Amino acid sequence: MTVHPEISARIAAGRQAVLAQTELLHREFGRARSHWKADGTRVTTTDLEISKSIFAALETQFADDQFFSEESAQLGAPIAVTTRFSWLLDPIDGTNNFALGIPHCAIGLALLQDGEPIYGFVYDSARRVLIHGGPGFGVWDGGHPAQRTGLPLERQSVVGFHSPYDTAYAAHAAILTNHFKIRSLGTSTIHLAYVGIGLFDAVVDHNVKVWDIAAAVPLVLAAGGVVDYISPSPFPLREFDLQMGRIFYVAGDPTVIPQLRALLGV
């Protein structure tokens, strides 16, 4: 595959920008000051510092790109995505875990082209590994290429499930528990990234915003998997809005999507 220099330069820069923040992430783990935002989510001083530092590093090289972060100071109307390349960042997914000293959290950075995520960087804090890749580039778990099994779901399959924000979906927890082994790590980014590298067989999530999954979506697609949106697809991203609605999706190998939809009745 021939990679355009504009893309390869951004991939190299994105990787370097994320890895440069891992020392801070580990140093402040379980120690950073935090407060609760108006939307009921927690933010720490480390979230803000990582967001500022990653974008500062990238903006020096790609001044014409757009930069969107969960921890931006955006107010008012949504911001239109108008550039060929843009970046979407969740500086710490699993902030509650991070603040409390629970290991599962991640830095998630996505490179978008015309609103579509084409490459993702997910720093898995618990495993101290950078998961990265995208369609046509493969998926890398640290320095090793990752592979998925492609098998249908069975009783021993591991499915990531985030407690639903809307209690109308509570029945899905019982259905999934009755059929599979369930894992809930407290970070949607890691759930989906683990599908990309084969640690999870599938994910069901009702709770996410676009920044929670943007970095992991290209990992799943690069591995031959599917991210199937039950709610309207957020991609291509046309505007960035901190007040956007929650996304409901299922993900896994192509063979598991009909299984999950049938079980959940969606």
C-alpha positions as CSV (number, residue, x, y, z in Angstrom):
1,M,0.0,0.0,0.0
2,T,1.3,3.4,-1.0
3,V,0.6,5.9,1.8
4,H,0.4,9.6,1.0
5,P,3.1,11.6,2.7
6,E,0.5,13.9,4.3
7,I,-1.0,10.9,6.1
8,S,2.3,9.1,7.0
9,A,3.6,12.4,8.5
10,R,0.4,12.7,10.7
11,I,0.6,9.1,11.8
12,A,4.2,9.5,12.9
13,A,3.4,12.8,14.7
14,G,0.3,11.4,16.4
15,R,2.1,8.4,17.7
16,Q,4.9,10.6,19.1
17,A,2.4,13.1,20.6
18,V,0.5,10.3,22.5
19,L,3.6,8.5,23.8
20,A,5.0,11.8,25.0
21,Q,2.1,12.0,27.5
22,T,2.4,8.5,29.1
23,E,4.9,9.5,31.7
24,L,2.5,12.2,33.0
25,L,-0.4,9.7,32.9
26,H,1.4,7.2,35.1
27,R,2.9,9.8,37.4
28,E,-0.5,11.3,38.2
29,F,-2.4,8.1,38.3
30,G,-4.7,8.0,41.4
31,R,-3.2,11.4,42.5
32,A,-4.5,14.1,40.1
33,R,-7.0,16.7,41.4
34,S,-10.4,16.2,39.9
35,H,-13.9,17.7,39.9
36,W,-17.3,16.8,38.4
37,K,-18.5,18.6,35.3
38,A,-22.0,19.8,34.7
39,D,-22.7,16.7,32.5
40,G,-21.9,14.4,35.5
41,T,-18.5,13.2,34.3
42,R,-15.3,13.6,36.1
43,V,-12.3,15.6,34.8
44,T,-8.8,15.9,36.3
45,T,-6.0,18.3,35.9
46,T,-4.2,15.6,33.9
47,D,-7.0,15.4,31.3
48,L,-6.6,19.1,30.7
49,E,-2.8,18.9,30.5
50,I,-2.7,16.0,28.1
51,S,-5.3,17.6,25.9
52,K,-3.3,20.9,25.8
53,S,0.1,19.2,25.2
54,I,-1.0,16.8,22.5
55,F,-2.7,19.5,20.5
56,A,0.2,21.9,21.0
57,A,2.6,19.3,19.5
58,L,0.4,18.6,16.5
59,E,-0.5,22.2,15.8
60,T,3.1,23.1,15.3
61,Q,3.3,20.7,12.3
62,F,-0.3,20.8,11.0
63,A,-1.6,24.3,11.6
64,D,-4.3,23.9,8.9
65,D,-5.9,20.9,10.6
66,Q,-8.8,21.1,13.1
67,F,-8.5,19.8,16.7
68,F,-11.3,18.6,18.8
69,S,-11.1,17.4,22.4
70,E,-13.7,16.2,25.0
71,E,-12.0,18.6,27.3
72,S,-12.2,21.6,25.0
73,A,-13.6,24.9,26.3
74,Q,-16.2,24.9,23.5
75,L,-19.3,27.0,24.2
76,G,-22.3,27.7,22.1
77,A,-23.0,26.2,18.7
78,P,-21.4,23.1,17.3
79,I,-18.2,23.5,15.3
80,A,-18.4,22.4,11.7
81,V,-15.7,20.1,10.4
82,T,-14.3,21.9,7.4
83,T,-10.8,20.7,6.9
84,R,-9.5,17.6,5.1
85,F,-7.7,16.4,8.2
86,S,-8.9,16.7,11.7
87,W,-8.0,15.2,15.1
88,L,-10.4,13.9,17.8
89,L,-9.0,13.4,21.3
90,D,-10.2,11.8,24.5
91,P,-7.2,12.7,26.8
92,I,-8.2,10.1,29.4
93,D,-11.0,7.7,28.7
94,G,-11.9,6.2,32.0
95,T,-11.2,9.3,34.0
96,N,-13.1,8.0,37.0
97,N,-10.8,5.0,37.1
98,F,-7.8,7.1,36.7
99,A,-8.8,9.5,39.5
100,L,-9.6,6.6,41.9
101,G,-6.4,4.6,41.1
102,I,-8.2,1.8,39.1
103,P,-5.8,0.7,36.3
104,H,-8.1,0.7,33.2
105,C,-7.9,4.0,31.4
106,A,-6.6,5.2,28.0
107,I,-5.5,8.1,25.9
108,G,-7.5,7.9,22.7
109,L,-6.5,10.0,19.6
110,A,-8.0,9.7,16.2
111,L,-6.9,11.1,12.8
112,L,-9.9,11.8,10.6
113,Q,-9.9,12.5,6.9
114,D,-13.0,14.2,5.5
115,G,-14.7,13.3,8.8
116,E,-13.9,9.6,8.8
117,P,-11.4,8.1,11.3
118,I,-8.6,6.6,9.3
119,Y,-6.0,5.9,12.0
120,G,-6.3,5.5,15.8
121,F,-3.9,5.6,18.7
122,V,-5.0,4.1,22.0
123,Y,-2.6,4.1,24.9
124,D,-3.6,1.2,27.2
125,S,-2.5,2.4,30.6
126,A,-3.1,-0.9,32.4
127,R,-0.9,-2.9,29.9
128,R,1.4,0.1,29.2
129,V,1.0,-0.5,25.5
130,L,0.2,1.7,22.5
131,I,-2.5,0.1,20.3
132,H,-2.6,1.8,16.9
133,G,-3.6,1.2,13.3
134,G,-6.2,1.8,10.7
135,P,-7.7,0.3,7.5
136,G,-4.9,-0.5,5.1
137,F,-2.3,-0.1,7.8
138,G,-3.0,-3.1,10.0
139,V,-3.4,-3.1,13.8
140,W,-0.5,-3.1,16.2
141,D,-0.5,-4.0,19.8
142,G,2.7,-2.4,20.9
143,G,5.3,-3.7,18.5
144,H,3.3,-6.8,17.4
145,P,0.7,-7.1,14.7
146,A,-2.6,-8.1,16.1
147,Q,-5.0,-10.7,14.7
148,R,-8.6,-11.7,15.3
149,T,-10.1,-15.2,15.3
150,G,-13.2,-14.5,13.2
151,L,-15.2,-17.1,15.1
152,P,-18.9,-16.9,15.9
153,L,-19.9,-16.0,19.5
154,E,-20.2,-18.9,22.0
155,R,-20.7,-19.3,25.8
156,Q,-16.9,-18.7,26.4
157,S,-16.8,-15.6,24.3
158,V,-15.8,-12.3,26.1
159,V,-18.1,-9.4,25.4
160,G,-17.5,-5.9,26.7
161,F,-20.5,-4.1,28.1
162,H,-20.8,-0.7,29.6
163,S,-23.7,-0.2,32.0
164,P,-26.4,1.6,30.0
165,Y,-27.1,5.2,30.7
166,D,-30.8,4.6,29.8
167,T,-32.4,2.0,32.0
168,A,-34.6,1.0,29.1
169,Y,-31.6,-1.0,28.0
170,A,-31.0,-2.7,31.3
171,A,-32.5,-6.0,30.0
172,H,-29.5,-6.2,27.6
173,A,-27.2,-6.9,30.6
174,A,-29.2,-10.0,31.6
175,I,-29.3,-11.2,28.0
176,L,-25.6,-10.9,27.5
177,T,-24.7,-12.4,30.9
178,N,-26.9,-15.4,30.1
179,H,-25.0,-16.1,26.9
180,F,-21.4,-14.9,27.2
181,K,-18.6,-13.8,29.6
182,I,-19.0,-10.1,30.3
183,R,-16.3,-7.6,31.0
184,S,-16.9,-4.0,32.1
185,L,-13.6,-2.1,32.5
186,G,-15.0,1.4,32.8
187,T,-13.4,2.7,29.5
188,S,-15.3,2.5,26.3
189,T,-12.1,3.2,24.3
190,I,-10.4,0.1,25.7
191,H,-13.5,-2.1,25.2
192,L,-13.5,-1.3,21.5
193,A,-9.7,-1.4,21.1
194,Y,-9.7,-4.8,22.6
195,V,-12.1,-6.0,19.9
196,G,-9.6,-4.7,17.4
197,I,-6.7,-6.7,18.8
198,G,-8.7,-9.8,19.7
199,L,-8.8,-9.6,23.5
200,F,-12.6,-9.1,23.4
201,D,-14.8,-11.0,20.9
202,A,-17.5,-8.2,20.8
203,V,-18.8,-5.1,22.4
204,V,-22.2,-3.7,23.2
205,D,-22.4,-0.1,24.3
206,H,-25.2,2.4,24.7
207,N,-23.3,5.1,26.5
208,V,-20.6,6.6,24.3
209,K,-19.9,9.9,22.7
210,V,-17.9,10.2,19.5
211,W,-14.6,11.0,21.3
212,D,-15.0,7.7,23.3
213,I,-14.7,5.5,20.2
214,A,-13.1,7.5,17.4
215,A,-9.6,6.2,18.1
216,A,-10.7,2.6,18.4
217,V,-13.1,2.4,15.4
218,P,-10.2,2.3,12.8
219,L,-8.5,-0.5,14.8
220,V,-11.6,-2.7,14.5
221,L,-12.1,-1.9,10.8
222,A,-8.4,-2.6,10.1
223,A,-8.7,-6.0,11.7
224,G,-11.7,-6.9,9.5
225,G,-14.3,-6.2,12.1
226,V,-17.5,-4.2,12.0
227,V,-18.8,-1.3,14.1
228,D,-22.5,-1.5,13.6
229,Y,-24.4,1.6,14.8
230,I,-27.9,1.1,16.1
231,S,-28.3,4.8,16.6
232,P,-27.3,7.1,13.7
233,S,-23.6,6.7,12.7
234,P,-21.5,9.6,13.9
235,F,-19.2,9.3,10.9
236,P,-18.4,11.0,8.7
237,L,-18.2,13.6,11.5
238,R,-19.7,16.8,10.2
239,E,-19.6,18.9,13.3
240,F,-18.1,18.6,16.8
241,D,-20.6,19.2,19.6
242,L,-19.9,18.5,23.3
243,Q,-23.7,18.2,23.8
244,M,-24.1,15.5,21.2
245,G,-26.4,12.5,21.9
246,R,-25.2,9.1,23.1
247,I,-24.3,6.4,20.6
248,F,-25.6,2.9,20.7
249,Y,-23.5,0.3,18.7
250,V,-22.4,-3.3,18.6
251,A,-19.0,-4.4,17.3
252,G,-17.1,-7.6,16.5
253,D,-16.3,-9.8,13.5
254,P,-18.9,-9.7,10.7
255,T,-20.3,-13.1,11.8
256,V,-21.2,-11.9,15.3
257,I,-23.2,-8.8,14.4
258,P,-26.3,-10.7,13.3
259,Q,-26.0,-12.8,16.5
260,L,-25.9,-9.8,18.7
261,R,-28.7,-8.0,16.9
262,A,-30.9,-11.1,17.1
263,L,-30.2,-11.6,20.9
264,L,-30.8,-8.0,21.8
265,G,-33.8,-7.5,19.4
266,V,-32.3,-4.5,17.7
